[in-house]
Amino acid sequence: MPNDADNRMEIGKVLLTKIGHELAPICGSAPVEGFREYVLDKWQARGYIKKENDEQGDSPNADTPPLS
């Protein structure tokens, strides 16, 4: 996160209920190609993760779990 405290992260418009979490694994959904990269680009633009050309050379994908 860009600051040590008082950060805010937009996560979207939908949060699953307990029932939604139970249904998600059996609903037959499939990953959307390119979605992970889309999210990483948005997070980089908002300063949530470092850009690849950061002075320290950290890759934003190194510690980021897969999105699917």
N, CA, C and O atoms as a Tripos MOL2 file, in Angstrom:
@<TRIPOS>MOLECULE
protein
  272   271    68     0     0
PROTEIN
NO_CHARGES

@<TRIPOS>ATOM
      1 N           0.8370   -1.1690    0.0000 N.3       1 MET1
      2 CA          0.0000    0.0000    0.0000 C.3       1 MET1
      3 C           0.8900    1.2430    0.0000 C.2       1 MET1
      4 O           2.0060    1.2090    0.5200 O.2       1 MET1
      5 N           0.4120    2.3110   -0.5670 N.am      2 PRO2
      6 CA          1.2660    3.4880   -0.6940 C.3       2 PRO2
      7 C           1.6160    4.1740    0.6210 C.2       2 PRO2
      8 O           2.6720    4.7980    0.7250 O.2       2 PRO2
      9 N           0.7500    4.0710    1.6250 N.am      3 ASN3
     10 CA          1.0000    4.7340    2.9060 C.3       3 ASN3
     11 C           1.1140    3.6980    4.0210 C.2       3 ASN3
     12 O           0.6550    2.5640    3.8810 O.2       3 ASN3
     13 N           1.7400    4.1100    5.1450 N.am      4 ASP4
     14 CA          1.8490    3.2170    6.2940 C.3       4 ASP4
     15 C           0.5090    3.0130    6.9900 C.2       4 ASP4
     16 O           0.2980    1.9910    7.6420 O.2       4 ASP4
     17 N          -0.3980    3.9800    6.8550 N.am      5 ALA5
     18 CA         -1.7140    3.8920    7.5060 C.3       5 ALA5
     19 C          -2.7410    4.6390    6.6710 C.2       5 ALA5
     20 O          -2.3920    5.3750    5.7470 O.2       5 ALA5
     21 N          -3.9980    4.4430    7.0010 N.am      6 ASP6
     22 CA         -5.1100    5.1470    6.3500 C.3       6 ASP6
     23 C          -5.1770    4.9200    4.8500 C.2       6 ASP6
     24 O          -5.5060    5.8380    4.0990 O.2       6 ASP6
     25 N          -4.8710    3.7120    4.4070 N.am      7 ASN7
     26 CA         -5.0030    3.3640    2.9950 C.3       7 ASN7
     27 C          -6.4360    2.9200    2.7240 C.2       7 ASN7
     28 O          -7.1420    2.4700    3.6260 O.2       7 ASN7
     29 N          -6.8480    3.0530    1.4830 N.am      8 ARG8
     30 CA         -8.1760    2.6240    1.0750 C.3       8 ARG8
     31 C          -8.0090    1.8240   -0.2100 C.2       8 ARG8
     32 O          -7.2640    2.2290   -1.1030 O.2       8 ARG8
     33 N          -8.6930    0.7020   -0.3060 N.am      9 MET9
     34 CA         -8.5820   -0.1500   -1.4770 C.3       9 MET9
     35 C          -9.9670   -0.4770   -2.0020 C.2       9 MET9
     36 O         -10.7800   -1.0750   -1.2960 O.2       9 MET9
     37 N         -10.2390   -0.0830   -3.2480 N.am     10 GLU10
     38 CA        -11.5070   -0.4040   -3.8700 C.3      10 GLU10
     39 C         -11.4740   -1.8660   -4.3120 C.2      10 GLU10
     40 O         -10.5500   -2.2820   -5.0110 O.2      10 GLU10
     41 N         -12.4620   -2.6310   -3.9160 N.am     11 ILE11
     42 CA        -12.4690   -4.0500   -4.2590 C.3      11 ILE11
     43 C         -13.6200   -4.4230   -5.1780 C.2      11 ILE11
     44 O         -13.7910   -5.5970   -5.5050 O.2      11 ILE11
     45 N         -14.4020   -3.4600   -5.5930 N.am     12 GLY12
     46 CA        -15.4890   -3.7580   -6.5110 C.3      12 GLY12
     47 C         -16.8470   -3.5530   -5.8780 C.2      12 GLY12
     48 O         -16.9640   -3.0280   -4.7710 O.2      12 GLY12
     49 N         -17.8650   -3.9740   -6.5940 N.am     13 LYS13
     50 CA        -19.2300   -3.7270   -6.1720 C.3      13 LYS13
     51 C         -19.9120   -4.9520   -5.5750 C.2      13 LYS13
     52 O         -21.0220   -4.8350   -5.0540 O.2      13 LYS13
     53 N         -19.2860   -6.1130   -5.6360 N.am     14 VAL14
     54 CA        -19.9450   -7.3390   -5.2020 C.3      14 VAL14
     55 C         -19.1150   -8.0440   -4.1350 C.2      14 VAL14
     56 O         -17.9230   -8.2860   -4.3200 O.2      14 VAL14
     57 N         -19.7500   -8.3630   -3.0370 N.am     15 LEU15
     58 CA        -19.1470   -9.2010   -2.0000 C.3      15 LEU15
     59 C         -20.0850  -10.3830   -1.8120 C.2      15 LEU15
     60 O         -21.3000  -10.2080   -1.7240 O.2      15 LEU15
     61 N         -19.5390  -11.5530   -1.7530 N.am     16 LEU16
     62 CA        -20.3640  -12.7490   -1.6450 C.3      16 LEU16
     63 C         -20.8490  -12.9700   -0.2140 C.2      16 LEU16
     64 O         -20.1310  -12.7270    0.7560 O.2      16 LEU16
     65 N         -22.0770  -13.4320   -0.1180 N.am     17 THR17
     66 CA        -22.6240  -13.8530    1.1610 C.3      17 THR17
     67 C         -22.0700  -15.2380    1.4900 C.2      17 THR17
     68 O         -21.3470  -15.8280    0.6880 O.2      17 THR17
     69 N         -22.4090  -15.7500    2.6600 N.am     18 LYS18
     70 CA        -21.9820  -17.0900    3.0310 C.3      18 LYS18
     71 C         -22.4930  -18.1050    2.0050 C.2      18 LYS18
     72 O         -21.7520  -18.9960    1.5890 O.2      18 LYS18
     73 N         -23.7470  -17.9700    1.6020 N.am     19 ILE19
     74 CA        -24.3100  -18.8710    0.5900 C.3      19 ILE19
     75 C         -23.5890  -18.7000   -0.7500 C.2      19 ILE19
     76 O         -23.3430  -19.6830   -1.4480 O.2      19 ILE19
     77 N         -23.2500  -17.4690   -1.1090 N.am     20 GLY20
     78 CA        -22.5030  -17.2230   -2.3380 C.3      20 GLY20
     79 C         -21.1570  -17.9260   -2.3430 C.2      20 GLY20
     80 O         -20.7380  -18.4860   -3.3560 O.2      20 GLY20
     81 N         -20.4850  -17.8910   -1.1980 N.am     21 HIS21
     82 CA        -19.2010  -18.5990   -1.0740 C.3      21 HIS21
     83 C         -19.3810  -20.1060   -1.2370 C.2      21 HIS21
     84 O         -18.5180  -20.7780   -1.8030 O.2      21 HIS21
     85 N         -20.4890  -20.6330   -0.7460 N.am     22 GLU22
     86 CA        -20.7450  -22.0630   -0.8790 C.3      22 GLU22
     87 C         -21.0830  -22.4400   -2.3150 C.2      22 GLU22
     88 O         -20.7180  -23.5210   -2.7760 O.2      22 GLU22
     89 N         -21.7750  -21.5600   -3.0200 N.am     23 LEU23
     90 CA        -22.1770  -21.8390   -4.4000 C.3      23 LEU23
     91 C         -21.0510  -21.6080   -5.4140 C.2      23 LEU23
     92 O         -21.0150  -22.2580   -6.4580 O.2      23 LEU23
     93 N         -20.1490  -20.7010   -5.1120 N.am     24 ALA24
     94 CA        -19.0990  -20.3350   -6.0730 C.3      24 ALA24
     95 C         -18.3180  -21.5320   -6.6250 C.2      24 ALA24
     96 O         -18.0960  -21.5900   -7.8340 O.2      24 ALA24
     97 N         -17.8930  -22.4880   -5.7920 N.am     25 PRO25
     98 CA        -17.1080  -23.6100   -6.3330 C.3      25 PRO25
     99 C         -17.9040  -24.5560   -7.2370 C.2      25 PRO25
    100 O         -17.3160  -25.2980   -8.0230 O.2      25 PRO25
    101 N         -19.2280  -24.5340   -7.1330 N.am     26 ILE26
    102 CA        -20.0190  -25.4900   -7.9150 C.3      26 ILE26
    103 C         -20.8130  -24.8450   -9.0480 C.2      26 ILE26
    104 O         -21.5690  -25.5320   -9.7350 O.2      26 ILE26
    105 N         -20.6570  -23.5480   -9.2520 N.am     27 CYS27
    106 CA        -21.4840  -22.8460  -10.2310 C.3      27 CYS27
    107 C         -20.9970  -23.0140  -11.6690 C.2      27 CYS27
    108 O         -21.6990  -22.6240  -12.6020 O.2      27 CYS27
    109 N         -19.8200  -23.5820  -11.8650 N.am     28 GLY28
    110 CA        -19.3290  -23.8050  -13.2220 C.3      28 GLY28
    111 C         -18.6860  -22.5870  -13.8630 C.2      28 GLY28
    112 O         -18.5550  -22.5310  -15.0850 O.2      28 GLY28
    113 N         -18.2850  -21.6170  -13.0650 N.am     29 SER29
    114 CA        -17.6470  -20.4260  -13.6340 C.3      29 SER29
    115 C         -16.2510  -20.7590  -14.1510 C.2      29 SER29
    116 O         -15.6300  -21.7360  -13.7330 O.2      29 SER29
    117 N         -15.7850  -19.9400  -15.0500 N.am     30 ALA30
    118 CA        -14.4510  -20.1220  -15.6290 C.3      30 ALA30
    119 C         -13.6900  -18.8030  -15.5290 C.2      30 ALA30
    120 O         -14.2990  -17.7360  -15.6120 O.2      30 ALA30
    121 N         -12.3720  -18.8570  -15.3530 N.am     31 PRO31
    122 CA        -11.5820  -17.6310  -15.3040 C.3      31 PRO31
    123 C         -11.7140  -16.8390  -16.6060 C.2      31 PRO31
    124 O         -11.8590  -17.4160  -17.6840 O.2      31 PRO31
    125 N         -11.6640  -15.5270  -16.4920 N.am     32 VAL32
    126 CA        -11.7070  -14.6410  -17.6500 C.3      32 VAL32
    127 C         -10.2700  -14.3240  -18.0380 C.2      32 VAL32
    128 O          -9.5170  -13.7540  -17.2480 O.2      32 VAL32
    129 N          -9.8960  -14.6920  -19.2500 N.am     33 GLU33
    130 CA         -8.5260  -14.4530  -19.7110 C.3      33 GLU33
    131 C          -8.2200  -12.9610  -19.6920 C.2      33 GLU33
    132 O          -8.9980  -12.1490  -20.1930 O.2      33 GLU33
    133 N          -7.0920  -12.6160  -19.1160 N.am     34 GLY34
    134 CA         -6.6460  -11.2350  -19.0550 C.3      34 GLY34
    135 C          -7.1580  -10.4700  -17.8420 C.2      34 GLY34
    136 O          -6.7450   -9.3310  -17.6200 O.2      34 GLY34
    137 N          -8.0540  -11.0700  -17.0440 N.am     35 PHE35
    138 CA         -8.6180  -10.3630  -15.8910 C.3      35 PHE35
    139 C          -7.5600  -10.0820  -14.8310 C.2      35 PHE35
    140 O          -7.5420   -9.0010  -14.2430 O.2      35 PHE35
    141 N          -6.6870  -11.0430  -14.5860 N.am     36 ARG36
    142 CA         -5.6300  -10.8550  -13.5880 C.3      36 ARG36
    143 C          -4.7630   -9.6490  -13.9550 C.2      36 ARG36
    144 O          -4.4540   -8.8130  -13.1060 O.2      36 ARG36
    145 N          -4.3810   -9.5720  -15.2160 N.am     37 GLU37
    146 CA         -3.5550   -8.4550  -15.6680 C.3      37 GLU37
    147 C          -4.3140   -7.1350  -15.5570 C.2      37 GLU37
    148 O          -3.7330   -6.1070  -15.2060 O.2      37 GLU37
    149 N          -5.6120   -7.1660  -15.8560 N.am     38 TYR38
    150 CA         -6.4550   -5.9710  -15.7390 C.3      38 TYR38
    151 C          -6.4470   -5.4710  -14.2940 C.2      38 TYR38
    152 O          -6.2610   -4.2790  -14.0440 O.2      38 TYR38
    153 N          -6.6490   -6.3870  -13.3450 N.am     39 VAL39
    154 CA         -6.6800   -6.0110  -11.9350 C.3      39 VAL39
    155 C          -5.3220   -5.4810  -11.4960 C.2      39 VAL39
    156 O          -5.2480   -4.4620  -10.8100 O.2      39 VAL39
    157 N          -4.2470   -6.1620  -11.8860 N.am     40 LEU40
    158 CA         -2.9080   -5.6960  -11.5140 C.3      40 LEU40
    159 C          -2.6350   -4.3040  -12.0620 C.2      40 LEU40
    160 O          -2.0380   -3.4770  -11.3740 O.2      40 LEU40
    161 N          -3.0630   -4.0330  -13.2920 N.am     41 ASP41
    162 CA         -2.8890   -2.6940  -13.8760 C.3      41 ASP41
    163 C          -3.6390   -1.6410  -13.0590 C.2      41 ASP41
    164 O          -3.1160   -0.5570  -12.8020 O.2      41 ASP41
    165 N          -4.8670   -1.9690  -12.6530 N.am     42 LYS42
    166 CA         -5.6580   -1.0360  -11.8460 C.3      42 LYS42
    167 C          -4.9920   -0.8040  -10.4920 C.2      42 LYS42
    168 O          -4.9140    0.3320  -10.0240 O.2      42 LYS42
    169 N          -4.5080   -1.8880   -9.8540 N.am     43 TRP43
    170 CA         -3.8520   -1.7610   -8.5650 C.3      43 TRP43
    171 C          -2.5670   -0.9430   -8.6780 C.2      43 TRP43
    172 O          -2.2560   -0.1450   -7.7940 O.2      43 TRP43
    173 N          -1.8250   -1.1430   -9.7650 N.am     44 GLN44
    174 CA         -0.6120   -0.3440   -9.9710 C.3      44 GLN44
    175 C          -0.9710    1.1230  -10.1290 C.2      44 GLN44
    176 O          -0.3040    1.9850   -9.5570 O.2      44 GLN44
    177 N          -2.0150    1.4220  -10.8950 N.am     45 ALA45
    178 CA         -2.4230    2.8070  -11.1340 C.3      45 ALA45
    179 C          -2.8400    3.4960   -9.8380 C.2      45 ALA45
    180 O          -2.6620    4.7050   -9.6950 O.2      45 ALA45
    181 N          -3.3850    2.7450   -8.9070 N.am     46 ARG46
    182 CA         -3.8340    3.3120   -7.6330 C.3      46 ARG46
    183 C          -2.7470    3.2620   -6.5630 C.2      46 ARG46
    184 O          -2.9610    3.7400   -5.4490 O.2      46 ARG46
    185 N          -1.5820    2.6910   -6.8840 N.am     47 GLY47
    186 CA         -0.4720    2.6490   -5.9500 C.3      47 GLY47
    187 C          -0.5620    1.5280   -4.9280 C.2      47 GLY47
    188 O           0.1760    1.5430   -3.9420 O.2      47 GLY47
    189 N          -1.4560    0.5410   -5.1350 N.am     48 TYR48
    190 CA         -1.5880   -0.5680   -4.2010 C.3      48 TYR48
    191 C          -0.4010   -1.5150   -4.2920 C.2      48 TYR48
    192 O          -0.0230   -2.1310   -3.2960 O.2      48 TYR48
    193 N           0.1930   -1.6370   -5.4830 N.am     49 ILE49
    194 CA          1.3730   -2.4740   -5.6850 C.3      49 ILE49
    195 C           2.3870   -1.6820   -6.4720 C.2      49 ILE49
    196 O           2.0360   -0.7370   -7.1780 O.2      49 ILE49
    197 N           3.6490   -2.0660   -6.3520 N.am     50 LYS50
    198 CA          4.7150   -1.3630   -7.0530 C.3      50 LYS50
    199 C           4.7080   -1.6960   -8.5330 C.2      50 LYS50
    200 O           4.3420   -2.7980   -8.9400 O.2      50 LYS50
    201 N           5.1110   -0.7420   -9.3100 N.am     51 LYS51
    202 CA          5.2250   -0.9700  -10.7460 C.3      51 LYS51
    203 C           6.4820   -1.7670  -11.0340 C.2      51 LYS51
    204 O           7.4260   -1.7620  -10.2430 O.2      51 LYS51
    205 N           6.4930   -2.4520  -12.1730 N.am     52 GLU52
    206 CA          7.6310   -3.3030  -12.5280 C.3      52 GLU52
    207 C           8.9230   -2.5140  -12.6600 C.2      52 GLU52
    208 O          10.0000   -3.0410  -12.3810 O.2      52 GLU52
    209 N           8.8310   -1.2710  -13.0750 N.am     53 ASN53
    210 CA         10.0440   -0.4700  -13.2640 C.3      53 ASN53
    211 C          10.3770    0.3430  -12.0160 C.2      53 ASN53
    212 O          11.0650    1.3600  -12.1070 O.2      53 ASN53
    213 N           9.8960   -0.0960  -10.8520 N.am     54 ASP54
    214 CA         10.2000    0.5340   -9.5750 C.3      54 ASP54
    215 C          11.7100    0.5450   -9.3640 C.2      54 ASP54
    216 O          12.4210   -0.3260   -9.8670 O.2      54 ASP54
    217 N          12.1920    1.5290   -8.6230 N.am     55 GLU55
    218 CA         13.6320    1.6440   -8.3810 C.3      55 GLU55
    219 C          14.2100    0.3940   -7.7420 C.2      55 GLU55
    220 O          15.3650    0.0500   -7.9940 O.2      55 GLU55
    221 N          13.4170   -0.3000   -6.9110 N.am     56 GLN56
    222 CA         13.9160   -1.4920   -6.2420 C.3      56 GLN56
    223 C          13.8620   -2.7110   -7.1480 C.2      56 GLN56
    224 O          14.4510   -3.7460   -6.8360 O.2      56 GLN56
    225 N          13.1630   -2.5950   -8.2590 N.am     57 GLY57
    226 CA         13.1010   -3.7040   -9.1910 C.3      57 GLY57
    227 C          12.1450   -4.8050   -8.7810 C.2      57 GLY57
    228 O          12.1910   -5.9020   -9.3360 O.2      57 GLY57
    229 N          11.2770   -4.5300   -7.8150 N.am     58 ASP58
    230 CA         10.3240   -5.5430   -7.3670 C.3      58 ASP58
    231 C           9.2680   -5.7810   -8.4280 C.2      58 ASP58
    232 O           8.7620   -4.8360   -9.0320 O.2      58 ASP58
    233 N           8.9400   -7.0190   -8.6500 N.am     59 SER59
    234 CA          7.8880   -7.3760   -9.5820 C.3      59 SER59
    235 C           6.5540   -7.3490   -8.8500 C.2      59 SER59
    236 O           6.4580   -7.9310   -7.7700 O.2      59 SER59
    237 N           5.5000   -6.6910   -9.3930 N.am     60 PRO60
    238 CA          4.2220   -6.6450   -8.6960 C.3      60 PRO60
    239 C           3.5480   -8.0120   -8.6330 C.2      60 PRO60
    240 O           2.6240   -8.2040   -7.8420 O.2      60 PRO60
    241 N           3.9840   -8.9460   -9.4360 N.am     61 ASN61
    242 CA          3.3450  -10.2530   -9.4810 C.3      61 ASN61
    243 C           3.9810  -11.2510   -8.5130 C.2      61 ASN61
    244 O           3.4370  -12.3360   -8.3070 O.2      61 ASN61
    245 N           5.0990  -10.9090   -7.9290 N.am     62 ALA62
    246 CA          5.8540  -11.8650   -7.1250 C.3      62 ALA62
    247 C           5.0700  -12.3880   -5.9330 C.2      62 ALA62
    248 O           5.0730  -13.5910   -5.6720 O.2      62 ALA62
    249 N           4.4000  -11.5030   -5.2090 N.am     63 ASP63
    250 CA          3.6800  -11.9260   -4.0090 C.3      63 ASP63
    251 C           2.1720  -11.8430   -4.1840 C.2      63 ASP63
    252 O           1.4340  -11.9200   -3.2020 O.2      63 ASP63
    253 N           1.7050  -11.6880   -5.4050 N.am     64 THR64
    254 CA          0.2840  -11.5450   -5.6580 C.3      64 THR64
    255 C          -0.3150  -12.9000   -5.9730 C.2      64 THR64
    256 O           0.1330  -13.5720   -6.9020 O.2      64 THR64
    257 N          -1.3360  -13.3200   -5.2070 N.am     65 PRO65
    258 CA         -1.9520  -14.6150   -5.4890 C.3      65 PRO65
    259 C          -2.7030  -14.5710   -6.8050 C.2      65 PRO65
    260 O          -3.1190  -13.4940   -7.2330 O.2      65 PRO65
    261 N          -2.8880  -15.7070   -7.4600 N.am     66 PRO66
    262 CA         -3.6210  -15.7190   -8.7190 C.3      66 PRO66
    263 C          -5.0720  -15.3280   -8.5150 C.2      66 PRO66
    264 O          -5.6960  -15.7060   -7.5230 O.2      66 PRO66
    265 N          -5.6040  -14.5690   -9.4610 N.am     67 LEU67
    266 CA         -7.0080  -14.1790   -9.4360 C.3      67 LEU67
    267 C          -7.7590  -15.0410  -10.4300 C.2      67 LEU67
    268 O          -7.4280  -15.0520  -11.6160 O.2      67 LEU67
    269 N          -8.7330  -15.7420   -9.9780 N.am     68 SER68
    270 CA         -9.5350  -16.5550  -10.9010 C.3      68 SER68
    271 C         -10.9390  -16.6930  -10.3930 C.2      68 SER68
    272 O         -11.7660  -17.3430  -11.0340 O.2      68 SER68
@<TRIPOS>BOND
     1     1     2 1
     2     2     3 1
     3     3     4 2
     4     3     5 am
     5     5     6 1
     6     6     7 1
     7     7     8 2
     8     7     9 am
     9     9    10 1
    10    10    11 1
    11    11    12 2
    12    11    13 am
    13    13    14 1
    14    14    15 1
    15    15    16 2
    16    15    17 am
    17    17    18 1
    18    18    19 1
    19    19    20 2
    20    19    21 am
    21    21    22 1
    22    22    23 1
    23    23    24 2
    24    23    25 am
    25    25    26 1
    26    26    27 1
    27    27    28 2
    28    27    29 am
    29    29    30 1
    30    30    31 1
    31    31    32 2
    32    31    33 am
    33    33    34 1
    34    34    35 1
    35    35    36 2
    36    35    37 am
    37    37    38 1
    38    38    39 1
    39    39    40 2
    40    39    41 am
    41    41    42 1
    42    42    43 1
    43    43    44 2
    44    43    45 am
    45    45    46 1
    46    46    47 1
    47    47    48 2
    48    47    49 am
    49    49    50 1
    50    50    51 1
    51    51    52 2
    52    51    53 am
    53    53    54 1
    54    54    55 1
    55    55    56 2
    56    55    57 am
    57    57    58 1
    58    58    59 1
    59    59    60 2
    60    59    61 am
    61    61    62 1
    62    62    63 1
    63    63    64 2
    64    63    65 am
    65    65    66 1
    66    66    67 1
    67    67    68 2
    68    67    69 am
    69    69    70 1
    70    70    71 1
    71    71    72 2
    72    71    73 am
    73    73    74 1
    74    74    75 1
    75    75    76 2
    76    75    77 am
    77    77    78 1
    78    78    79 1
    79    79    80 2
    80    79    81 am
    81    81    82 1
    82    82    83 1
    83    83    84 2
    84    83    85 am
    85    85    86 1
    86    86    87 1
    87    87    88 2
    88    87    89 am
    89    89    90 1
    90    90    91 1
    91    91    92 2
    92    91    93 am
    93    93    94 1
    94    94    95 1
    95    95    96 2
    96    95    97 am
    97    97    98 1
    98    98    99 1
    99    99   100 2
   100    99   101 am
   101   101   102 1
   102   102   103 1
   103   103   104 2
   104   103   105 am
   105   105   106 1
   106   106   107 1
   107   107   108 2
   108   107   109 am
   109   109   110 1
   110   110   111 1
   111   111   112 2
   112   111   113 am
   113   113   114 1
   114   114   115 1
   115   115   116 2
   116   115   117 am
   117   117   118 1
   118   118   119 1
   119   119   120 2
   120   119   121 am
   121   121   122 1
   122   122   123 1
   123   123   124 2
   124   123   125 am
   125   125   126 1
   126   126   127 1
   127   127   128 2
   128   127   129 am
   129   129   130 1
   130   130   131 1
   131   131   132 2
   132   131   133 am
   133   133   134 1
   134   134   135 1
   135   135   136 2
   136   135   137 am
   137   137   138 1
   138   138   139 1
   139   139   140 2
   140   139   141 am
   141   141   142 1
   142   142   143 1
   143   143   144 2
   144   143   145 am
   145   145   146 1
   146   146   147 1
   147   147   148 2
   148   147   149 am
   149   149   150 1
   150   150   151 1
   151   151   152 2
   152   151   153 am
   153   153   154 1
   154   154   155 1
   155   155   156 2
   156   155   157 am
   157   157   158 1
   158   158   159 1
   159   159   160 2
   160   159   161 am
   161   161   162 1
   162   162   163 1
   163   163   164 2
   164   163   165 am
   165   165   166 1
   166   166   167 1
   167   167   168 2
   168   167   169 am
   169   169   170 1
   170   170   171 1
   171   171   172 2
   172   171   173 am
   173   173   174 1
   174   174   175 1
   175   175   176 2
   176   175   177 am
   177   177   178 1
   178   178   179 1
   179   179   180 2
   180   179   181 am
   181   181   182 1
   182   182   183 1
   183   183   184 2
   184   183   185 am
   185   185   186 1
   186   186   187 1
   187   187   188 2
   188   187   189 am
   189   189   190 1
   190   190   191 1
   191   191   192 2
   192   191   193 am
   193   193   194 1
   194   194   195 1
   195   195   196 2
   196   195   197 am
   197   197   198 1
   198   198   199 1
   199   199   200 2
   200   199   201 am
   201   201   202 1
   202   202   203 1
   203   203   204 2
   204   203   205 am
   205   205   206 1
   206   206   207 1
   207   207   208 2
   208   207   209 am
   209   209   210 1
   210   210   211 1
   211   211   212 2
   212   211   213 am
   213   213   214 1
   214   214   215 1
   215   215   216 2
   216   215   217 am
   217   217   218 1
   218   218   219 1
   219   219   220 2
   220   219   221 am
   221   221   222 1
   222   222   223 1
   223   223   224 2
   224   223   225 am
   225   225   226 1
   226   226   227 1
   227   227   228 2
   228   227   229 am
   229   229   230 1
   230   230   231 1
   231   231   232 2
   232   231   233 am
   233   233   234 1
   234   234   235 1
   235   235   236 2
   236   235   237 am
   237   237   238 1
   238   238   239 1
   239   239   240 2
   240   239   241 am
   241   241   242 1
   242   242   243 1
   243   243   244 2
   244   243   245 am
   245   245   246 1
   246   246   247 1
   247   247   248 2
   248   247   249 am
   249   249   250 1
   250   250   251 1
   251   251   252 2
   252   251   253 am
   253   253   254 1
   254   254   255 1
   255   255   256 2
   256   255   257 am
   257   257   258 1
   258   258   259 1
   259   259   260 2
   260   259   261 am
   261   261   262 1
   262   262   263 1
   263   263   264 2
   264   263   265 am
   265   265   266 1
   266   266   267 1
   267   267   268 2
   268   267   269 am
   269   269   270 1
   270   270   271 1
   271   271   272 2
@<TRIPOS>SUBSTRUCTURE
     1 MET1         2 RESIDUE 1 A MET
     2 PRO2         6 RESIDUE 1 A PRO
     3 ASN3        10 RESIDUE 1 A ASN
     4 ASP4        14 RESIDUE 1 A ASP
     5 ALA5        18 RESIDUE 1 A ALA
     6 ASP6        22 RESIDUE 1 A ASP
     7 ASN7        26 RESIDUE 1 A ASN
     8 ARG8        30 RESIDUE 1 A ARG
     9 MET9        34 RESIDUE 1 A MET
    10 GLU10       38 RESIDUE 1 A GLU
    11 ILE11       42 RESIDUE 1 A ILE
    12 GLY12       46 RESIDUE 1 A GLY
    13 LYS13       50 RESIDUE 1 A LYS
    14 VAL14       54 RESIDUE 1 A VAL
    15 LEU15       58 RESIDUE 1 A LEU
    16 LEU16       62 RESIDUE 1 A LEU
    17 THR17       66 RESIDUE 1 A THR
    18 LYS18       70 RESIDUE 1 A LYS
    19 ILE19       74 RESIDUE 1 A ILE
    20 GLY20       78 RESIDUE 1 A GLY
    21 HIS21       82 RESIDUE 1 A HIS
    22 GLU22       86 RESIDUE 1 A GLU
    23 LEU23       90 RESIDUE 1 A LEU
    24 ALA24       94 RESIDUE 1 A ALA
    25 PRO25       98 RESIDUE 1 A PRO
    26 ILE26      102 RESIDUE 1 A ILE
    27 CYS27      106 RESIDUE 1 A CYS
    28 GLY28      110 RESIDUE 1 A GLY
    29 SER29      114 RESIDUE 1 A SER
    30 ALA30      118 RESIDUE 1 A ALA
    31 PRO31      122 RESIDUE 1 A PRO
    32 VAL32      126 RESIDUE 1 A VAL
    33 GLU33      130 RESIDUE 1 A GLU
    34 GLY34      134 RESIDUE 1 A GLY
    35 PHE35      138 RESIDUE 1 A PHE
    36 ARG36      142 RESIDUE 1 A ARG
    37 GLU37      146 RESIDUE 1 A GLU
    38 TYR38      150 RESIDUE 1 A TYR
    39 VAL39      154 RESIDUE 1 A VAL
    40 LEU40      158 RESIDUE 1 A LEU
    41 ASP41      162 RESIDUE 1 A ASP
    42 LYS42      166 RESIDUE 1 A LYS
    43 TRP43      170 RESIDUE 1 A TRP
    44 GLN44      174 RESIDUE 1 A GLN
    45 ALA45      178 RESIDUE 1 A ALA
    46 ARG46      182 RESIDUE 1 A ARG
    47 GLY47      186 RESIDUE 1 A GLY
    48 TYR48      190 RESIDUE 1 A TYR
    49 ILE49      194 RESIDUE 1 A ILE
    50 LYS50      198 RESIDUE 1 A LYS
    51 LYS51      202 RESIDUE 1 A LYS
    52 GLU52      206 RESIDUE 1 A GLU
    53 ASN53      210 RESIDUE 1 A ASN
    54 ASP54      214 RESIDUE 1 A ASP
    55 GLU55      218 RESIDUE 1 A GLU
    56 GLN56      222 RESIDUE 1 A GLN
    57 GLY57      226 RESIDUE 1 A GLY
    58 ASP58      230 RESIDUE 1 A ASP
    59 SER59      234 RESIDUE 1 A SER
    60 PRO60      238 RESIDUE 1 A PRO
    61 ASN61      242 RESIDUE 1 A ASN
    62 ALA62      246 RESIDUE 1 A ALA
    63 ASP63      250 RESIDUE 1 A ASP
    64 THR64      254 RESIDUE 1 A THR
    65 PRO65      258 RESIDUE 1 A PRO
    66 PRO66      262 RESIDUE 1 A PRO
    67 LEU67      266 RESIDUE 1 A LEU
    68 SER68      270 RESIDUE 1 A SER
